[in-house]
């Protein structure tokens, strides 16, 4: 009789621990179902922010090139005057012919000369994990949350007395 009481006490302790583990697992599932979609939204927002920063940097580069050219116009040098004459007035000195100079634009237009080379934006692509796909799928999300809620309820409810 004593041996049977010790065995039921041992089973009761293991059952209690098992219920707490199931409760913890269910709670983790519910927290994951809540946090992972928000984390994906945060990742998408950061990508949009990075795109905006990339465009802003391109605009600042463009403005810097225009400001440096404006400073060159205010204190002109011979190459600056030649560039303006060739690009805006289409003038070529009498002792020269129109040639395409290496390193210079083929069509001597001033604004194409000033514009910086465009840089493409490449967002960081992160592959969704299985857990994220479970929390984002329309059908799987329902079952995922349902299993988590049932696990929490099972962990909270008291054990049945025989």
C-alpha positions in Angstrom: 0.0 0.0 0.0 2.9 2.4 0.8 4.5 1.7 -2.5 1.3 2.6 -4.4 1.0 6.0 -2.5 4.6 6.9 -3.4 3.9 6.0 -7.1 0.8 8.2 -7.3 2.6 11.1 -5.6 5.4 10.7 -8.2 2.8 10.7 -11.1 1.0 13.7 -9.6 4.3 15.7 -9.5 5.1 14.7 -13.1 1.6 15.6 -14.2 1.8 19.0 -12.5 5.2 19.7 -14.1 3.9 18.5 -17.5 0.9 20.9 -17.2 3.3 23.8 -16.5 5.4 22.9 -19.5 2.3 22.7 -21.7 1.2 26.0 -20.4 4.6 27.6 -21.1 4.6 26.1 -24.6 1.1 27.4 -25.4 2.1 30.8 -24.0 5.2 30.9 -26.2 3.0 30.0 -29.3 0.6 32.8 -28.5 3.4 35.3 -28.0 5.0 34.2 -31.3 1.7 34.7 -33.1 1.5 38.2 -31.7 5.2 39.3 -32.1 6.3 37.8 -35.5 3.8 39.7 -37.7 4.8 42.9 -36.0 8.5 42.1 -36.5 7.8 41.5 -40.3 6.0 44.9 -40.4 9.0 46.5 -38.7 11.4 44.9 -41.3 9.2 46.3 -44.1 9.2 49.7 -42.5 13.0 49.6 -42.2 13.3 48.7 -45.9 11.1 51.7 -46.8 13.2 53.9 -44.5 16.4 52.7 -46.2 14.9 53.5 -49.6 14.0 57.0 -48.4 17.6 57.5 -47.0 19.0 56.2 -50.3 16.9 58.7 -52.3 17.8 61.5 -49.9 21.6 60.7 -50.3 21.2 60.9 -54.1 19.5 64.3 -53.8 22.3 65.6 -51.5 24.9 64.3 -54.0 23.1 66.1 -56.8 22.8 69.3 -54.8 26.5 69.2 -53.8 27.5 68.8 -57.5 25.4 71.8 -58.5 26.8 73.9 -55.6 30.3 73.1 -56.5 29.6 74.0 -60.2 28.0 77.3 -59.0 31.1 78.1 -57.0 33.2 77.4 -60.1 31.0 79.8 -62.1 31.3 82.5 -59.4 35.1 82.3 -59.7 35.5 81.0 -63.3 38.6 79.2 -64.6 39.4 78.5 -68.2 38.0 74.9 -68.2 34.8 76.2 -66.7 34.3 78.9 -69.3 35.1 76.4 -72.1 32.6 73.9 -70.7 29.9 76.6 -70.5 30.6 77.8 -74.0 30.6 74.3 -75.5 27.5 73.2 -73.6 25.2 76.2 -73.6 26.2 78.1 -76.7 27.4 75.3 -78.9 30.6 77.2 -79.6 33.8 75.6 -80.6 37.1 77.5 -80.9 38.2 78.3 -84.5 41.3 76.2 -84.3 39.5 73.1 -83.1 37.0 70.6 -84.3 34.2 69.0 -82.4 35.6 65.8 -80.9 34.4 63.4 -78.3 37.0 63.7 -75.6 37.6 60.5 -73.5 36.1 61.0 -70.0 33.7 63.7 -71.2 30.1 63.2 -72.2 29.5 62.5 -75.9 26.9 65.3 -76.0 28.3 68.3 -74.2 25.2 69.2 -72.3 25.8 70.9 -69.0 23.0 69.2 -66.9 23.9 65.7 -68.0 27.5 66.5 -67.0 26.4 67.7 -63.5 24.0 64.9 -62.7 25.5 62.1 -60.6 25.4 58.6 -61.8 22.3 56.9 -60.5 22.8 54.1 -58.0 20.2 51.4 -57.7 18.7 50.5 -54.3 18.9 46.9 -53.4 16.9 46.0 -50.3 18.0 43.3 -47.9 15.9 40.2 -48.5 15.2 38.0 -45.5 13.7 34.6 -46.1 10.7 33.9 -43.8 11.2 31.1 -41.3 8.7 28.3 -40.9 7.4 29.9 -37.7 6.8 33.2 -39.5 5.0 31.4 -42.3 2.8 29.7 -39.8 1.9 33.0 -38.1 1.3 34.8 -41.4 -0.7 32.2 -43.4 -4.5 32.9 -43.3 -5.4 29.2 -42.5 -2.3 28.3 -40.5 -2.5 31.3 -38.3 -6.0 30.3 -37.0 -4.8 26.8 -36.2 -1.6 28.0 -34.7 -3.4 30.4 -32.3 -6.0 27.8 -31.5 -3.4 25.2 -30.5 -1.6 27.8 -28.4 -4.9 28.8 -26.6 -5.8 25.1 -26.0 -2.4 24.5 -24.6 -2.7 27.4 -22.2 -6.1 26.3 -21.1 -5.0 22.8 -20.5 -2.1 24.0 -18.5 -4.3 26.3 -16.4 -7.1 23.8 -15.6 -6.6 21.7 -12.6 -5.9 18.0 -12.9 -8.8 15.6 -12.8 -9.1 13.6 -9.5 -9.7 9.9 -9.9 
